[in-house]
Amino acid sequence: MTTITAIPTAPALRRSTLHAVARLRRFFKHWAAATSAYHERQVALCALRSLERQELDEARIYRGPIDNAVEKAAEIYKRRNLRHS
């Protein structure tokens, strides 16, 4: 008994190739958007961290104890890295 396998036709190959290319394009488009959004958030956080207490009070933004702890940890980490370099 012989089995006959279906050989994909040219339109089917073209369709599957176009589908794969479209999925790849969509993946990179979403990846670029996510990267851009992440970068924008980092820039905004950096700008907020550089504000002085008076400027934050004027904007009615409260800097909580977690922010202070994170800043202190970042300073300690920076000092350790400078000392070991």
MARNULUM-874314 format. One line per 3 residues: number of its first residue (from 0); their letters; for each residue y, x, z of N, C-alpha, C. Coordinates in Angstrom, 1 decimal, padded with zeros to 4 digits. Example, Ala and Ser with C-alpha at 12.3 -4.5 7.8 and 13.67 -1.06 7.14 Angstrom:
residues 2
0	as	-005.7:013.2:007.8:-004.5:012.3:007.8:-003.3:013.2:007.8 | -002.2:012.8:007.1:-001.1:013.7:007.1:000.0:012.9:007.9
end
This chain:
residues 85
0	mtt	-001.2:000.8:000.0:000.0:000.0:000.0:001.2:000.9:000.0 | 002.1:000.6:-000.9:003.4:001.4:-001.0:004.5:000.6:-000.4 | 005.4:001.3:000.2:006.6:000.6:000.7:007.8:001.0:-000.2
3	ita	008.5:000.0:-000.4:009.7:000.3:-001.3:010.9:000.2:-000.3 | 011.6:001.3:-000.3:012.8:001.4:000.5:014.0:001.1:-000.4 | 014.9:000.4:000.2:016.1:000.0:-000.5:017.1:001.2:-000.6
6	ipt	017.5:001.6:-001.7:018.4:002.6:-001.9:019.8:002.0:-001.9 | 020.7:002.5:-001.0:022.0:001.9:-000.9:022.8:002.0:-002.2 | 023.4:001.0:-002.6:024.2:000.9:-003.8:025.5:001.6:-003.6
9	apa	026.2:001.9:-004.7:027.5:002.6:-004.6:028.5:001.7:-003.8 | 028.6:000.4:-004.1:029.6:-000.4:-003.3:029.3:-000.4:-001.8 | 028.0:-000.4:-001.4:027.6:-000.4:000.0:028.0:000.9:000.6
12	lrr	027.8:002.0:-000.1:028.2:003.3:000.4:029.7:003.5:000.6 | 030.4:003.0:-000.4:031.8:003.0:-000.4:032.3:002.2:000.8 | 031.8:001.0:001.0:032.2:000.2:002.1:031.9:000.8:003.5
15	stl	030.8:001.4:003.6:030.5:002.1:004.9:031.3:003.3:005.2 | 031.6:004.0:004.1:032.5:005.2:004.2:033.9:004.8:004.6 | 034.4:003.7:003.9:035.8:003.2:004.2:035.8:002.7:005.7
18	hav	034.7:002.0:006.1:034.7:001.5:007.5:034.8:002.7:008.5 | 034.0:003.8:008.2:034.0:004.9:009.1:035.4:005.6:009.1 | 036.0:005.7:008.0:037.3:006.3:007.9:038.4:005.4:008.7
21	arl	038.3:004.1:008.5:039.2:003.2:009.2:039.0:003.3:010.7 | 037.7:003.4:011.2:037.5:003.6:012.6:038.0:004.9:013.1 | 037.9:006.0:012.4:038.4:007.3:012.8:039.9:007.3:012.8
24	rrf	040.5:006.7:011.8:042.0:006.6:011.8:042.5:005.8:013.0 | 041.8:004.7:013.3:042.2:003.9:014.5:042.0:004.6:015.8 | 041.0:005.4:015.9:040.7:006.3:017.1:041.9:007.2:017.3
27	fkh	042.3:007.9:016.2:043.4:008.9:016.3:044.7:008.3:016.6 | 044.9:007.1:016.0:046.2:006.4:016.3:046.3:006.0:017.7 | 045.2:005.5:018.3:045.2:005.1:019.7:045.3:006.4:020.6
30	waa	044.7:007.4:020.2:044.8:008.7:021.0:046.2:009.2:021.0 | 046.8:009.2:019.8:048.2:009.7:019.8:049.1:008.8:020.6 | 048.9:007.5:020.6:049.8:006.6:021.4:049.6:006.8:022.9
33	ats	048.3:007.0:023.3:048.0:007.3:024.7:048.7:008.6:025.1 | 048.6:009.6:024.3:049.2:010.9:024.6:050.7:010.9:024.7 | 051.3:010.1:023.8:052.7:009.9:023.8:053.2:009.2:025.1
36	ayh	052.4:008.1:025.5:052.8:007.4:026.7:052.6:008.3:027.9 | 051.5:009.1:028.0:051.3:010.0:029.1:052.5:011.0:029.2 | 052.9:011.5:028.1:054.0:012.5:028.1:055.3:011.8:028.6
39	erq	055.6:010.6:028.1:056.8:009.9:028.6:056.8:009.6:030.1 | 055.6:009.3:030.6:055.5:009.1:032.0:055.7:010.3:032.8 | 055.2:011.5:032.3:055.4:012.7:033.0:056.9:013.1:033.0
42	val	057.6:012.9:031.9:059.0:013.2:031.8:059.8:012.4:032.7 | 059.4:011.1:032.8:060.1:010.2:033.8:059.9:010.6:035.2 | 058.7:011.0:035.5:058.4:011.4:036.9:059.2:012.7:037.2
45	cal	059.2:013.6:036.3:059.9:014.9:036.5:061.4:014.6:036.7 | 062.0:013.7:035.9:063.4:013.4:036.1:063.6:012.7:037.4 | 062.7:011.8:037.9:062.9:011.2:039.2:062.8:012.2:040.3
48	rsl	061.9:013.2:040.2:061.7:014.2:041.2:063.0:015.1:041.3 | 063.7:015.3:040.3:064.8:016.2:040.3:066.1:015.5:040.9 | 066.0:014.2:041.0:067.2:013.5:041.6:067.4:013.8:043.1
51	erq	068.6:013.9:043.5:068.9:014.1:044.9:068.8:012.8:045.7 | 068.8:013.0:047.0:068.7:011.8:047.9:069.8:010.8:047.6 | 071.0:011.3:047.5:072.2:010.4:047.3:072.0:009.6:045.9
54	eld	071.6:010.3:044.9:071.4:009.6:043.6:070.3:008.6:043.7 | 069.3:008.9:044.4:068.2:007.9:044.6:068.7:006.7:045.4 | 069.5:006.9:046.4:070.1:005.8:047.2:071.0:004.9:046.3
57	ear	071.7:005.5:045.4:072.6:004.8:044.5:071.8:003.9:043.6 | 070.6:004.5:043.1:069.8:003.7:042.2:068.8:002.8:043.0 | 068.9:002.8:044.3:068.1:002.0:045.2:066.6:002.3:045.0
60	iyr	066.3:003.6:044.9:064.9:004.0:044.8:064.5:004.7:046.1 | 063.4:004.3:046.7:063.0:004.9:047.9:061.9:006.0:047.6 | 062.1:007.1:048.2:061.2:008.2:048.0:060.3:008.2:049.3
63	gpi	059.1:007.8:049.2:058.2:007.6:050.3:057.6:008.9:050.8 | 056.8:008.8:051.9:056.2:010.0:052.5:055.2:010.7:051.6 | 054.6:009.9:050.7:053.6:010.5:049.8:054.3:011.4:048.8
66	dna	055.5:011.0:048.3:056.2:011.9:047.4:056.5:013.2:048.1 | 057.0:013.2:049.4:057.3:014.4:050.1:056.0:015.3:050.3 | 054.9:014.7:050.6:053.7:015.4:050.7:053.3:016.1:049.4
69	vek	053.4:015.4:048.3:053.0:015.9:047.0:054.0:017.1:046.6 | 055.3:016.9:046.9:056.2:018.0:046.6:055.9:019.2:047.5 | 055.6:019.0:048.7:055.3:020.1:049.6:054.0:020.9:049.1
72	aae	053.0:020.1:048.8:051.8:020.7:048.3:052.0:021.5:047.0 | 052.9:020.9:046.1:053.2:021.6:044.8:053.9:022.9:045.1 | 054.8:022.9:046.1:055.5:024.2:046.4:054.6:025.2:047.0
75	iyk	053.6:024.8:047.9:052.7:025.7:048.5:051.8:026.3:047.4 | 051.3:025.4:046.5:050.5:025.8:045.4:051.2:026.9:044.5 | 052.5:026.6:044.2:053.3:027.5:043.4:053.4:028.8:044.0
78	rrn	053.7:028.8:045.4:053.9:030.1:046.1:052.6:030.9:046.1 | 051.5:030.2:046.3:050.2:030.9:046.3:049.9:031.6:044.9 | 050.2:030.8:043.8:049.9:031.4:042.5:050.9:032.5:042.2
81	lrh	052.1:032.5:042.6:053.0:033.6:042.4:052.6:034.8:043.2 | 052.1:034.6:044.4:051.7:035.7:045.2:050.4:036.4:044.6 | 049.5:035.6:044.0:048.3:036.2:043.5:048.4:036.7:042.0
84	s	049.5:036.4:041.4:049.7:036.9:040.0:050.1:038.3:039.9
end
